[in-house]
Amino acid sequence: MDNKRLKDILKSAILLELRGEAFYRKVAESSDNPDIRKIFEIMANEEVLHVKMLRDKYAEVNSNGKISAITVPEDQDETAAGYVLSESIKNRIESAGFEAAAISAAIDMESRAIRLYSESAEKAGDINEKKLFHWLAEWEKGHHKLLFDLDNDLKERIWNDNRFWPF
């Protein structure tokens, strides 16, 4: 991938991650549910990690025209993808309330990130570019799965509570 295109992708990715962090922090601050606060704080912290990595890679491209091999962070004690959502946590989320709306919006944000990183990995000619974008896409897929599963549970609850089932 040419240098200008790579830098444009990295700038878009940094912006996407910064917006994600800001959004996740706002949700965490606004939620009365400590479990939802925890999930969104973890996700915000993960976005900070992504921003740092992307900025470092942007600086590399700026200085020497290419991305060096990535070092995948392994020292994370908690990840959002690894967060276990118990039934009691799910039951404390109001199905049509603020947290549910935030979860739905977050799914859209994660979908955009996955698409950007997956497409960038496909187009990358350099192995290090490919690895970076593939790793980011997989990480965001973990966020997406957590949020998507939670959203589906909330929808099921709304449907059951409102008797939307035909039987």
N, C-alpha and C positions, 0 to 999 in steps of 0.2 A: 504494500500500500504506500502511496507517495506520502512524503513528509507533511505536506499541507493537510491532506485528508486525515492522516493519523492525528495531527494536532487538533483538528476540528472535532474529531470523535472524542478525544480526551477532554477537550473543553466542554463538550456537551455532557459527557459522563460526569465530570466534576460538578457541573451545575445541577444535574439530575440528583446526584448524591447529596449535595448541599440542601436542595429543596426537600429531599426525603428526610434528612436529619432535622431540619426545621419543623417539618410537619409532625414527625414522630415525637419530637420534644414537646410540641404544643399539645398533642393528644395526651401524652403522659402527664403534663402539668394540669390539664383540664379534667382528667378522669378522677372520679371518686373511688374507683375500683382499684385496689392496690395491685392486683394481678395484671390488669390491663396496663396500669402504669409501668409495671416491671417489664412486660413484653415490649412496650413501645420505647422504654429507656434502653433496653438491650438493642433494639433495632436502630435507634438513633446512634448509639455507640458504634455499632457495626458500620453505619454509614460514614462516621468520622474516620474509621480505619480505611474505608474505601477511598475517601477523599485524599487522605495522606498518600496512599499508594498511587493514585492517579496523578496527583501533583508531582510526586517523585518521578513518575514515568514521563510526564510532560516535560519536566526539567531535563531528563535524559535526552529526549527527542530534540529539545531545543539546543542542547549543547553538543551532542554527537550524532544526531540524526536517526537514532534507533533506540529501541527498548532493550534493556539487558534482561537476563533471566529473572523471573519473579521469585520471591521468597514468600511462600504462603504462610501467613501467621498461624502458628500452632499453639500459642500460649493462651488462647481464649478459654476461660473457665466455663463461660456460658455463651450460648448462641441462641438467637431467637428460634432458629429451626429446631433446636434441641429442647425447647421449652415445652413442658408437658402441660396440656390444658385439661384439667380434671373437669368432671361434670359440675362440681360445685362452682368452679370458676365460670364455666359457661352459663350456668343458671343465674349468676349475678349480673350478667350483661343484659341490659334491656334490649330486646330484639329490634325495636324500631327507634332506639335512642341514639345519643351522640356517639357512643363507642361503636355501635353497629354501623353508623354512617361513616365513621373514621376508618373502620376496617374495610368497608367497601371502597372508599377512596384510595386506601393504601394498596389494595389489590390492583387498581388501575395503575398506580405509580410503579409497582413492582413489575407489572406486565410491560410497561414502557422500557424499564431498565433491562429486563430479560431480552426484549426484542433488539434493543440497541447493542447489547453485548453479544448476543448470538449472531446477529448479522455482521458485526465487526469481526468476530472470530472466523466466520465463514469467508470473509473478504480478505483477511490477513494473509499476506504471503510469508511473513516472517514468523518463525516458530514461537518466539517470545511474545509477539503480539497476540498470536493465536492462543497461547496458554493464558495470558493475562485476561483476555476477554472471555475465554471459556470458563476460567475460574470465577470471574465476577458473575457470569450468567448462572452458573450452578449455585452460587451463594444466594443470589436473588431468587432463584427457584425455591430455595428453602424458605425464604420469607413468604413467597407467594403461596406455597403449600400450606403453611401454618395459617395464614390469613384466609385462604380459600376454604380450608376445612372448617375453620371457626365460623365463617360466613354461612356455609352450608348448614351447620348445626343451628345457627340462629334462624335461618329461613325455615328449616323444618319445624322449629318451635312456633314460629308465627303461623305457619300453615296448620299445625295441629291445634293451636289455641283458637284459631278462627275457623276451624272445621272446613278447610279447603279441600279435604280429601273426599272423593266421590263415594266412599263406602262407609 
